[in-house]
């Protein structure tokens, strides 16, 4: 598995992964991220050209708009690899997320705080 910037022709596969995780994000944002390097993909295999999209992360500046991994591949470090790759590209990261993924972000060293919206959190890592 390796992480790299998504390619334009991979946008449908990225959307499939995000939709499978019930994340709502506009395809235009994902497509723009493939063009400017802010949409990352975790790919099966070791080479840069082939493989299947296993997970995806979409950045808006330093904010994680969405991160998702195919259901059958969860718990294998793919989400962690995506966030770490994003940290390699940005000095800091923020994210807003539901309580059930709070342990994931805290495990990656994010400082988390509850939002006014019950069950929602904001995380930040420098």
DOKEDO-54267 format. One record per residue (C-alpha): x, y, z. Coordinates in nm, 2 decimals, always signed. Each point is the difference from the previous one (the first is absolute). Layout:
N
<site><xx>X</xx><yy>Y</yy><zz>Z</zz></site>
...
//
This chain:
126
<site><xx>+0.00</xx><yy>+0.00</yy><zz>+0.00</zz></site>
<site><xx>+0.12</xx><yy>+0.35</yy><zz>-0.08</zz></site>
<site><xx>-0.14</xx><yy>+0.35</yy><zz>+0.03</zz></site>
<site><xx>+0.02</xx><yy>+0.26</yy><zz>-0.27</zz></site>
<site><xx>-0.20</xx><yy>+0.29</yy><zz>-0.16</zz></site>
<site><xx>-0.31</xx><yy>-0.12</yy><zz>-0.18</zz></site>
<site><xx>-0.01</xx><yy>+0.02</yy><zz>-0.37</zz></site>
<site><xx>-0.30</xx><yy>+0.15</yy><zz>-0.19</zz></site>
<site><xx>-0.11</xx><yy>-0.34</yy><zz>-0.14</zz></site>
<site><xx>-0.02</xx><yy>-0.14</yy><zz>+0.36</zz></site>
<site><xx>-0.26</xx><yy>+0.26</yy><zz>+0.12</zz></site>
<site><xx>-0.29</xx><yy>-0.25</yy><zz>-0.05</zz></site>
<site><xx>+0.18</xx><yy>-0.26</yy><zz>+0.21</zz></site>
<site><xx>+0.07</xx><yy>+0.26</yy><zz>+0.27</zz></site>
<site><xx>-0.37</xx><yy>+0.10</yy><zz>+0.00</zz></site>
<site><xx>-0.09</xx><yy>-0.37</yy><zz>+0.03</zz></site>
<site><xx>+0.22</xx><yy>-0.03</yy><zz>+0.32</zz></site>
<site><xx>-0.14</xx><yy>+0.32</yy><zz>+0.15</zz></site>
<site><xx>-0.36</xx><yy>-0.09</yy><zz>-0.09</zz></site>
<site><xx>+0.06</xx><yy>-0.35</yy><zz>+0.16</zz></site>
<site><xx>+0.09</xx><yy>+0.18</yy><zz>+0.32</zz></site>
<site><xx>-0.31</xx><yy>+0.21</yy><zz>-0.02</zz></site>
<site><xx>+0.20</xx><yy>+0.32</yy><zz>-0.04</zz></site>
<site><xx>-0.16</xx><yy>+0.28</yy><zz>-0.19</zz></site>
<site><xx>+0.25</xx><yy>+0.20</yy><zz>-0.21</zz></site>
<site><xx>-0.04</xx><yy>+0.16</yy><zz>-0.34</zz></site>
<site><xx>+0.17</xx><yy>-0.17</yy><zz>-0.29</zz></site>
<site><xx>+0.13</xx><yy>+0.34</yy><zz>-0.11</zz></site>
<site><xx>+0.20</xx><yy>+0.03</yy><zz>+0.32</zz></site>
<site><xx>+0.15</xx><yy>-0.35</yy><zz>-0.05</zz></site>
<site><xx>+0.07</xx><yy>+0.07</yy><zz>-0.36</zz></site>
<site><xx>+0.17</xx><yy>+0.34</yy><zz>+0.08</zz></site>
<site><xx>+0.21</xx><yy>-0.18</yy><zz>+0.27</zz></site>
<site><xx>+0.12</xx><yy>-0.25</yy><zz>-0.26</zz></site>
<site><xx>+0.12</xx><yy>+0.29</yy><zz>-0.21</zz></site>
<site><xx>+0.16</xx><yy>+0.20</yy><zz>+0.28</zz></site>
<site><xx>+0.14</xx><yy>-0.29</yy><zz>+0.21</zz></site>
<site><xx>-0.25</xx><yy>+0.03</yy><zz>+0.29</zz></site>
<site><xx>-0.18</xx><yy>-0.33</yy><zz>-0.06</zz></site>
<site><xx>+0.21</xx><yy>-0.30</yy><zz>+0.11</zz></site>
<site><xx>-0.06</xx><yy>-0.36</yy><zz>-0.07</zz></site>
<site><xx>+0.13</xx><yy>-0.32</yy><zz>+0.16</zz></site>
<site><xx>+0.06</xx><yy>-0.25</yy><zz>-0.28</zz></site>
<site><xx>+0.04</xx><yy>-0.38</yy><zz>+0.01</zz></site>
<site><xx>+0.34</xx><yy>-0.12</yy><zz>-0.12</zz></site>
<site><xx>+0.33</xx><yy>+0.16</yy><zz>+0.01</zz></site>
<site><xx>+0.04</xx><yy>+0.18</yy><zz>-0.33</zz></site>
<site><xx>-0.12</xx><yy>+0.35</yy><zz>-0.09</zz></site>
<site><xx>-0.21</xx><yy>-0.08</yy><zz>-0.30</zz></site>
<site><xx>-0.22</xx><yy>-0.30</yy><zz>+0.08</zz></site>
<site><xx>-0.22</xx><yy>-0.13</yy><zz>+0.28</zz></site>
<site><xx>-0.33</xx><yy>+0.06</yy><zz>+0.15</zz></site>
<site><xx>-0.11</xx><yy>+0.30</yy><zz>+0.21</zz></site>
<site><xx>-0.02</xx><yy>-0.13</yy><zz>+0.36</zz></site>
<site><xx>-0.06</xx><yy>+0.33</yy><zz>+0.17</zz></site>
<site><xx>-0.01</xx><yy>+0.37</yy><zz>-0.06</zz></site>
<site><xx>+0.06</xx><yy>+0.33</yy><zz>+0.18</zz></site>
<site><xx>-0.11</xx><yy>+0.34</yy><zz>-0.12</zz></site>
<site><xx>+0.16</xx><yy>+0.32</yy><zz>+0.13</zz></site>
<site><xx>-0.12</xx><yy>+0.36</yy><zz>-0.01</zz></site>
<site><xx>+0.31</xx><yy>+0.19</yy><zz>+0.09</zz></site>
<site><xx>+0.09</xx><yy>-0.15</yy><zz>+0.34</zz></site>
<site><xx>-0.34</xx><yy>-0.14</yy><zz>+0.07</zz></site>
<site><xx>-0.09</xx><yy>-0.36</yy><zz>-0.06</zz></site>
<site><xx>-0.33</xx><yy>+0.01</yy><zz>-0.18</zz></site>
<site><xx>-0.04</xx><yy>-0.37</yy><zz>-0.02</zz></site>
<site><xx>+0.20</xx><yy>-0.32</yy><zz>+0.06</zz></site>
<site><xx>-0.13</xx><yy>-0.35</yy><zz>-0.07</zz></site>
<site><xx>+0.11</xx><yy>-0.35</yy><zz>-0.05</zz></site>
<site><xx>-0.18</xx><yy>-0.29</yy><zz>-0.18</zz></site>
<site><xx>-0.20</xx><yy>-0.19</yy><zz>+0.26</zz></site>
<site><xx>+0.19</xx><yy>-0.33</yy><zz>-0.05</zz></site>
<site><xx>+0.33</xx><yy>+0.17</yy><zz>+0.04</zz></site>
<site><xx>-0.06</xx><yy>+0.19</yy><zz>+0.32</zz></site>
<site><xx>+0.22</xx><yy>-0.07</yy><zz>+0.30</zz></site>
<site><xx>+0.31</xx><yy>-0.05</yy><zz>-0.22</zz></site>
<site><xx>+0.17</xx><yy>+0.33</yy><zz>+0.05</zz></site>
<site><xx>-0.12</xx><yy>+0.16</yy><zz>-0.33</zz></site>
<site><xx>-0.18</xx><yy>+0.29</yy><zz>+0.16</zz></site>
<site><xx>+0.31</xx><yy>+0.06</yy><zz>+0.22</zz></site>
<site><xx>+0.22</xx><yy>+0.00</yy><zz>-0.31</zz></site>
<site><xx>-0.23</xx><yy>+0.25</yy><zz>-0.18</zz></site>
<site><xx>+0.01</xx><yy>+0.24</yy><zz>+0.30</zz></site>
<site><xx>+0.38</xx><yy>-0.04</yy><zz>+0.04</zz></site>
<site><xx>+0.04</xx><yy>+0.08</yy><zz>-0.37</zz></site>
<site><xx>-0.21</xx><yy>+0.31</yy><zz>+0.04</zz></site>
<site><xx>+0.21</xx><yy>+0.10</yy><zz>+0.30</zz></site>
<site><xx>+0.31</xx><yy>-0.03</yy><zz>-0.23</zz></site>
<site><xx>-0.16</xx><yy>+0.25</yy><zz>-0.23</zz></site>
<site><xx>-0.13</xx><yy>+0.25</yy><zz>+0.26</zz></site>
<site><xx>+0.14</xx><yy>+0.16</yy><zz>+0.31</zz></site>
<site><xx>-0.32</xx><yy>-0.06</yy><zz>+0.19</zz></site>
<site><xx>-0.33</xx><yy>-0.17</yy><zz>-0.05</zz></site>
<site><xx>-0.35</xx><yy>+0.05</yy><zz>+0.13</zz></site>
<site><xx>-0.31</xx><yy>-0.22</yy><zz>-0.03</zz></site>
<site><xx>-0.36</xx><yy>-0.02</yy><zz>+0.12</zz></site>
<site><xx>-0.14</xx><yy>-0.34</yy><zz>+0.07</zz></site>
<site><xx>-0.26</xx><yy>-0.21</yy><zz>+0.19</zz></site>
<site><xx>+0.07</xx><yy>-0.15</yy><zz>+0.34</zz></site>
<site><xx>+0.05</xx><yy>-0.35</yy><zz>-0.13</zz></site>
<site><xx>+0.32</xx><yy>+0.10</yy><zz>-0.19</zz></site>
<site><xx>+0.14</xx><yy>+0.21</yy><zz>+0.28</zz></site>
<site><xx>+0.23</xx><yy>-0.29</yy><zz>+0.11</zz></site>
<site><xx>+0.15</xx><yy>-0.01</yy><zz>-0.35</zz></site>
<site><xx>+0.09</xx><yy>+0.36</yy><zz>+0.00</zz></site>
<site><xx>+0.13</xx><yy>+0.00</yy><zz>+0.36</zz></site>
<site><xx>+0.21</xx><yy>-0.30</yy><zz>-0.09</zz></site>
<site><xx>+0.16</xx><yy>+0.21</yy><zz>-0.26</zz></site>
<site><xx>+0.09</xx><yy>+0.27</yy><zz>+0.25</zz></site>
<site><xx>-0.29</xx><yy>+0.24</yy><zz>-0.07</zz></site>
<site><xx>-0.12</xx><yy>+0.22</yy><zz>+0.28</zz></site>
<site><xx>-0.37</xx><yy>-0.03</yy><zz>+0.00</zz></site>
<site><xx>-0.28</xx><yy>+0.22</yy><zz>+0.14</zz></site>
<site><xx>-0.37</xx><yy>-0.04</yy><zz>-0.01</zz></site>
<site><xx>-0.20</xx><yy>+0.23</yy><zz>-0.22</zz></site>
<site><xx>-0.33</xx><yy>+0.16</yy><zz>+0.08</zz></site>
<site><xx>-0.17</xx><yy>-0.27</yy><zz>-0.22</zz></site>
<site><xx>-0.05</xx><yy>-0.30</yy><zz>+0.23</zz></site>
<site><xx>+0.22</xx><yy>-0.30</yy><zz>-0.10</zz></site>
<site><xx>+0.23</xx><yy>+0.21</yy><zz>-0.22</zz></site>
<site><xx>+0.36</xx><yy>+0.08</yy><zz>+0.07</zz></site>
<site><xx>+0.27</xx><yy>+0.22</yy><zz>-0.15</zz></site>
<site><xx>+0.36</xx><yy>-0.12</yy><zz>-0.01</zz></site>
<site><xx>+0.33</xx><yy>+0.18</yy><zz>-0.06</zz></site>
<site><xx>+0.35</xx><yy>-0.13</yy><zz>-0.04</zz></site>
<site><xx>+0.32</xx><yy>+0.20</yy><zz>-0.07</zz></site>
//
